[in-house]
Amino acid sequence: MSTKEHPSTVRVPVHTTVEDTATAPSTITPTAANLIAITRIAMGLVFTWAFLDKTFGLGYATPEQGAWINGGSPTKGFLGGVDHGPFQSLFNSWAGDPWANWLFMLGLAGIGIALLTGVAMRIAAVSGSLMLLLMWAAEWP
């Protein structure tokens, strides 16, 4: 084993100042930033609306008597209606289970609030993508 140090392997930390970051060129245009923000807020509204509709039965996709607060199940109708695809038996077995209802509703609320407020965006992006992937799998083409 050699004890000689090679200058090419020594790492020197680079310190940036406020002036350096203020003058750094942006990699995104203002128009693109606005489009991304609008898309984020729109997706947040989609998730939040789904949560509110299933919780209170606002009449769009969930009638008032099927609302979660009135004893309805947010997952029973959707997952119980899966009639084809490789995950049919799995989704049918989850339909109406209390743990599935709670996870689904907490997921809708958490993702929606995170996207609307801009908090925990990486977690919201991964969670939202996973939830949409599972919904797509339930609607297997």
N, C-alpha and C positions, 0 to 999 in steps of 0.2 A: 504494500500500500504506500502510495506516495504522499509525502507531507507538503509537497510544493503546491502552492495555490496558483491557479491559472486566472489571470485577469479577466478572461472572457466569461468566467462563471460567477464573478462577483456581481451581485445585484445592488444597485444604488436606488433608493426610493426617490421618486420624483415628486416634489411638492409643487402644487399649483396654487396660485394666488387668486384672489377674487378678480383681479384685472385680467388674468389669463382666461378664466371661464367666461367673463363678460364679453370678451372679444372673440371667443371661439365661434367658428362658423356653425350654423345650425344645419342639421341633416334633414330637416323636415320643413316644408314651406308652411306659411300661416294658413293657406287654404286647406292643405292636407290635415293640419292640426285641427282646424275647425270641423272638417268632415269626420275625423276620428272621434272628436268629442260628441258630435251629433249622433253618430252611430252608437257610441257607448251609452248615451242617455236614452236613445230609442230602445236599445236592448234592455236597459234597466227598467224602462216602462213596461216592456213586454213581460218580464219576469214578475214585476211588482203587480201588474194588473192580473196576471194568472193567479197569484197568491190571494189577492183581495177577492177575486171572483169566486174562487174555490172556498175561501173562508166564510164569506158572507152571502154567497149565492146571489150575485148581482144580476143574474138573468142572461148573461151573455153565453157562457158555456155551461154554467151550473145554475139550475133553478133554485129558488129560495129554499124549498123543502130538501134539496140535496146538499145544502151548505154544510161545511164542516162544523160550524157552531150549532147546527140543528141536528147533529148526529150522522150526517152523511160521511161518506168515505171519499177523499180526493183521488184515491188510486183504484178503487174497485171498478168503476166504469171503464176507465182507459185500459188498465192492465187485464181486467177480466174479459175484455172484448178482443184480446189478441187471439186470432184464430188460425194463424199460419206462421211459418218461420221457424228457425232453429231454436229460438228461445221461448216458444209458446208455453211450454209446461212450466218453465221457470217464472215467467211473468204472471201466468195465471195463478201460481201458488203464492206470489207476493201480493196479489190483488186484495185490498181491504185489510191487510195486516196492520196493526197499530204502528209498528216500527217503520213500515214503509210509508204510512201516512205522515208520521212525524218527520221523517227524513226528507220526504218530498216537499212538504210545506216549509220546513226550515231552510231547505235548499233554495226554493223559490224566493222566499223572503230575504235570505242572506245575500244571494246573488243580485237580486233586484236592488236592494239598498246599497250594496257595495258599488254597483255600477252607477247608480244615481249620484252617490256622494263622492265617488272617486277614491274610496278607501279600500285597501287590500286588493288592488287590481289584479295582481298575478294570481292570487288564490281564487278570485271571482272568475277570471278568465278560464282557468283550468277546470273549476267546478262547473261553470256554465257549459263549457265544451263537453264535459263528461255527461252532464244531465241531458243535453241535446243529443248526444250520441246514443244514450240509453233510450230516449224517446224515439229516435230514428229506428233503433233495433226493434222496438215494440211495433213499429209500423213497417216491418220488413217488406221490401218491394217484391 
